[in-house]
Amino acid sequence: MLESQEYQCPYCGESVESLLDLSAGDQQYIEDCAVCCRPIVFDLRSDGIDWSLDVRREDE
């Protein structure tokens, strides 16, 4: 189950879109910003129905 989500880069502030895989449950992973190329920590919480995404700087 894939979901498209827009988020704001915690480094450069640009609005960026990412494709999330909700089928794997709770996940934490790092993706580089498509604009400034800095590492963003994605914290995805999913119970199969509801989900939430938190993004933060790697140094937080």
SULVENZI-V144330 format. One record per pair of residues at least 6 apart in sequence whose ideal C-beta (glycine too) atoms are under 8 Angstrom apart, sorted by sequence separation. I is the first residue (numbers start at 1). J is the second residue. D is the distance in whole Angstrom. If there is no record, write none. Layout:
((I J D) (I J D))
This chain:
((8 14 7) (9 15 8) (21 27 8) (32 38 7) (33 39 8) (45 51 6) (46 52 8) (8 15 6) (9 16 6) (32 39 6) (33 40 6) (44 51 7) (45 52 5) (7 15 8) (8 16 8) (31 39 8) (32 40 7) (44 52 8) (45 53 8) (6 15 6) (7 16 6) (30 39 5) (31 40 6) (44 53 5) (45 54 8) (6 16 7) (7 17 8) (30 40 7) (43 53 7) (6 17 5) (7 18 7) (30 41 6) (31 42 6) (42 53 7) (43 54 4) (5 17 7) (6 18 8) (29 41 8) (30 42 7) (42 54 8) (43 55 7) (4 17 6) (5 18 6) (18 31 7) (28 41 7) (29 42 5) (42 55 6) (43 56 7) (4 18 8) (5 19 8) (28 42 7) (41 55 7) (4 19 6) (5 20 5) (27 42 7) (28 43 5) (29 44 8) (40 55 5) (41 56 5) (3 19 7) (4 20 8) (27 43 8) (28 44 7) (40 56 7) (41 57 7) (2 19 6) (3 20 5) (16 33 6) (27 44 5) (40 57 7) (41 58 6) (2 20 7) (16 34 5) (26 44 7) (40 58 7) (2 21 6) (3 22 6) (14 33 7) (16 35 6) (26 45 5) (27 46 8) (38 57 8) (39 58 4) (41 60 8) (1 21 7) (2 22 7) (26 46 6) (38 58 8) (1 22 5) (12 33 6) (14 35 4) (25 46 6) (1 23 5) (11 33 6) (14 36 7) (22 44 8) (24 46 8) (25 47 8) (12 35 6) (25 48 8) (9 33 5) (12 36 4) (18 42 7) (20 44 6) (22 46 5) (11 36 5) (9 35 6) (12 38 7) (22 48 8) (9 36 6) (11 38 4) (30 58 7) (9 38 8) (11 40 7) (22 51 6) (10 40 6) (9 40 6) (20 51 8) (20 53 7) (10 55 6) (7 53 7) (9 55 8) (10 56 6) (11 57 6) (8 55 8) (10 57 5) (3 51 7) (5 53 6) (7 55 5) (10 60 8))
